Amino acid sequence: MALPPDRLEAAHRALVERFGPDRVLTDFRDRMAYAYDATGIKYPPDVVVFPLSTEDAADAVRIAAHHGLPIVARGGGTNISGGTVPIRGGLCLALNRMDRILDIDPENHTATVQPGVRNLALQEALKPHGFFFAPDPSSHRVSTIGGNAGENAGGPHCLKYGVTVNHVLGLTLVLADGSVVRLGGPEQDRPGFDLVSLLVGSEGTLGIITELVVRILPLPAEVRTLLAVFDDLEVAMRTVSDIIAARVVPATMELLDRGTIEVVERFARAGYPEDAEAVLLIEVDGPQESVAEELDRVEAICRRNGARDLRIAQSEAEREALWLGRRAAYGAAGRLSAYVWTQDVTVPRDRLVEMLRACQAIGRKYGIRIISVAHAGDGNLHPLVAYDPQDADQVRRVKAADREILEACVALGGSISGEHGIGHDKLPNLELQLGPDLLGLMWSVRRAFDPDLRLNPGKAVAAPSRNV
Ligand SMILES: Cc1cc2nc3c(=O)[nH]c(=O)nc-3n(C[C@H](O)[C@H](O)[C@H](O)COP(=O)(O)OP(=O)(O)OC[C@H]3O[C@@H](n4cnc5c(N)ncnc54)[C@H](O)[C@@H]3O)c2cc1C
């Protein structure tokens, strides 16, 4: 519900008084720049504030609460679930200027960062120390560590190393009333509930993260990257299971199908063979001896399964070139149309082929072309469809296909959100996976943190009645 103009005016005045005009945006055109995420849904916030510290964020939250404004935390705005879209207006807390790396502690394998540090900036800062941060979403150039925590982001390397929740040790959090708490920390085994894990993936609904202590890992001594080219998509997918079954856990196993390869080659020229039905991008890392042995085993399995070509990067430049295609996949798909519907489903790895077949059948049923890219090792599939939002019939067919894909995923024992969160987009589908009891429990947790439902309303978790 829109705030009456006089109350909004009063909130603007209080924010400008506290932060100065340079750190508060009220002009409509300025606010529109904070109206979107990667889904294409757009709602402008009523006001945007740029905090630089925990104290700033706490004051902004207090002022917003006093004037009855909803509060949406925003990092890089790259989420694909409507997570940062201020669907009920209110205050956008743009955390991207809180971008300082406060500490790198190689002795304790931790780093302390503000939430607006970009993922790639942290990786680059860690490299000279011989460390890396394992979560590496393909949006790593733009997405922030705060946003990675907000969505519990995954990424190619999460197959071996785990997702963001496995790498966040401590958080400083501004609660809905503006009070500040510190959760967890570098030391292990704190008493009480593990609220850090609860917060990671909570999509800005339980508090605003203003500082994170994250686990950092030593860079592996050796990394080898291989592109395996297949003439059969299902065989490529089965190869993923065969590799894991052979007790090799590569750092990454990414899959691109023919449609994605075509798009990537058209717009990014990564050098993938355009007539292939699928490519697998596999990386093994670790001590030199074990990497050599694992690479041999991976190669042997790919050959046995009929891979028609295997390219092993011989230099860092060649490795980067192989990765270019995978990292460019979403961006390239985005060149097909201003609107790309991206689904994010995860199934047990051995059911990935069935999930893929279901997507293809659903695509045929609704007459839409679905291309797929997958963190295949995790069983995480991203069907993509470029569509025209002005074409009502196309939109209807895409929506119907979307729902059926989620139903198929649940039927296969999967999760309707692999790594992109629920946000606004998937909220109506949450009931497919969570029954009323679980939804009710999650709703109680949300209300315990935020009784007035001010933090990112209409996202992530709905009341069992969905009367949010
Ligand atoms: C091209 C492309 C590739 C992608 N690849 C991947 C991938 O490989 N793996 C993956 O998991 N995702 C991927 N994504 C999705 C997205 O990039 C990730 O979810 C990412 O973690 C979001 O980070 P962000 O900084 O952009 O967060 P935002 O989009 O700004 O925010 C995400 C959510 O977190 C909340 N939030 C942000 N900051 C805070 C904070 N400080 N405190 C509390 N809540 C906060 C927001 O309110 C929102 O709900 C991709 C997206 C694109 C566009």
The ligand as an SDF file (V2000), in Angstrom:
LIG
                    3D

 53 58  0  0  0  0  0  0  0  0999 V2000
   24.3720  -13.5780  -15.2990 C   0  0  0  0  0  0  0  0  0  0  0  0
   23.9810  -14.1400  -13.9580 C   0  0  0  0  0  0  0  0  0  0  0  0
   24.5800  -15.3010  -13.4990 C   0  0  0  0  0  0  0  0  0  0  0  0
   24.2390  -15.8210  -12.2470 C   0  0  0  0  0  0  0  0  0  0  0  0
   24.8540  -16.9610  -11.8060 N   0  0  0  0  0  0  0  0  0  0  0  0
   24.5540  -17.4330  -10.5840 C   0  0  0  0  0  0  0  0  0  0  0  0
   25.2060  -18.6050  -10.0880 C   0  0  0  0  0  0  0  0  0  0  0  0
   26.0590  -19.2090  -10.7510 O   0  0  0  0  0  0  0  0  0  0  0  0
   24.8730  -19.0260   -8.8520 N   0  0  0  0  0  0  0  0  0  0  0  0
   23.9400  -18.3650   -8.0860 C   0  0  0  0  0  0  0  0  0  0  0  0
   23.6870  -18.7880   -6.9690 O   0  0  0  0  0  0  0  0  0  0  0  0
   23.3090  -17.2810   -8.5350 N   0  0  0  0  0  0  0  0  0  0  0  0
   23.5930  -16.7790   -9.7440 C   0  0  0  0  0  0  0  0  0  0  0  0
   22.9530  -15.6660  -10.1980 N   0  0  0  0  0  0  0  0  0  0  0  0
   21.9620  -14.9860   -9.3280 C   0  0  0  0  0  0  0  0  0  0  0  0
   22.5890  -13.8540   -8.4570 C   0  0  0  0  0  0  0  0  0  0  0  0
   23.7060  -13.2990   -9.1010 O   0  0  0  0  0  0  0  0  0  0  0  0
   22.9970  -14.3630   -7.0800 C   0  0  0  0  0  0  0  0  0  0  0  0
   21.8600  -14.7320   -6.3410 O   0  0  0  0  0  0  0  0  0  0  0  0
   23.7990  -13.3530   -6.2570 C   0  0  0  0  0  0  0  0  0  0  0  0
   24.2080  -13.9640   -5.0700 O   0  0  0  0  0  0  0  0  0  0  0  0
   23.0320  -12.0860   -5.9140 C   0  0  0  0  0  0  0  0  0  0  0  0
   23.9570  -11.1380   -5.4090 O   0  0  0  0  0  0  0  0  0  0  0  0
   23.6360   -9.5830   -5.4820 P   0  0  0  0  0  0  0  0  0  0  0  0
   24.7320   -8.8410   -4.8130 O   0  0  0  0  0  0  0  0  0  0  0  0
   23.3420   -9.1760   -6.8520 O   0  0  0  0  0  0  0  0  0  0  0  0
   22.3480   -9.5260   -4.5690 O   0  0  0  0  0  0  0  0  0  0  0  0
   20.9830   -8.7800   -4.8240 P   0  0  0  0  0  0  0  0  0  0  0  0
   20.3580   -9.2650   -6.0610 O   0  0  0  0  0  0  0  0  0  0  0  0
   21.1640   -7.3380   -4.6590 O   0  0  0  0  0  0  0  0  0  0  0  0
   20.1500   -9.3250   -3.5610 O   0  0  0  0  0  0  0  0  0  0  0  0
   19.8030  -10.6740   -3.4540 C   0  0  0  0  0  0  0  0  0  0  0  0
   18.9250  -10.8980   -2.2190 C   0  0  0  0  0  0  0  0  0  0  0  0
   19.6900  -10.7090   -1.0470 O   0  0  0  0  0  0  0  0  0  0  0  0
   19.1750   -9.6390   -0.2740 C   0  0  0  0  0  0  0  0  0  0  0  0
   20.3130   -8.8830    0.2060 N   0  0  0  0  0  0  0  0  0  0  0  0
   21.2710   -8.2620   -0.5350 C   0  0  0  0  0  0  0  0  0  0  0  0
   22.1790   -7.7130    0.2640 N   0  0  0  0  0  0  0  0  0  0  0  0
   21.8010   -7.9790    1.5290 C   0  0  0  0  0  0  0  0  0  0  0  0
   22.3230   -7.6480    2.8080 C   0  0  0  0  0  0  0  0  0  0  0  0
   23.4340   -6.9570    2.9460 N   0  0  0  0  0  0  0  0  0  0  0  0
   21.6500   -8.0630    3.9130 N   0  0  0  0  0  0  0  0  0  0  0  0
   20.5080   -8.7950    3.8000 C   0  0  0  0  0  0  0  0  0  0  0  0
   19.9730   -9.1280    2.6250 N   0  0  0  0  0  0  0  0  0  0  0  0
   20.6140   -8.7260    1.5010 C   0  0  0  0  0  0  0  0  0  0  0  0
   18.2700   -8.8530   -1.1920 C   0  0  0  0  0  0  0  0  0  0  0  0
   17.2250   -8.1880   -0.4950 O   0  0  0  0  0  0  0  0  0  0  0  0
   17.7570   -9.9380   -2.1190 C   0  0  0  0  0  0  0  0  0  0  0  0
   16.6720  -10.5980   -1.5140 O   0  0  0  0  0  0  0  0  0  0  0  0
   23.2580  -15.1540  -11.4490 C   0  0  0  0  0  0  0  0  0  0  0  0
   22.6510  -13.9770  -11.9290 C   0  0  0  0  0  0  0  0  0  0  0  0
   22.9980  -13.4830  -13.1670 C   0  0  0  0  0  0  0  0  0  0  0  0
   22.3290  -12.2190  -13.6290 C   0  0  0  0  0  0  0  0  0  0  0  0
  1  2  1  0
  2  3  1  0
  2 52  2  0
  3  4  2  0
  4  5  1  0
  4 50  1  0
  5  6  2  0
  6  7  1  0
  6 13  1  0
  7  8  2  0
  7  9  1  0
  9 10  1  0
 10 11  2  0
 10 12  1  0
 12 13  2  0
 13 14  1  0
 14 15  1  0
 14 50  1  0
 15 16  1  0
 16 17  1  0
 16 18  1  0
 18 19  1  0
 18 20  1  0
 20 21  1  0
 20 22  1  0
 22 23  1  0
 23 24  1  0
 24 25  2  0
 24 26  1  0
 24 27  1  0
 27 28  1  0
 28 29  2  0
 28 30  1  0
 28 31  1  0
 31 32  1  0
 32 33  1  0
 33 34  1  0
 33 48  1  0
 34 35  1  0
 35 36  1  0
 35 46  1  0
 36 37  1  0
 36 45  1  0
 37 38  2  0
 38 39  1  0
 39 40  1  0
 39 45  2  0
 40 41  1  0
 40 42  2  0
 42 43  1  0
 43 44  2  0
 44 45  1  0
 46 47  1  0
 46 48  1  0
 48 49  1  0
 50 51  2  0
 51 52  1  0
 52 53  1  0
M  END
$$$$
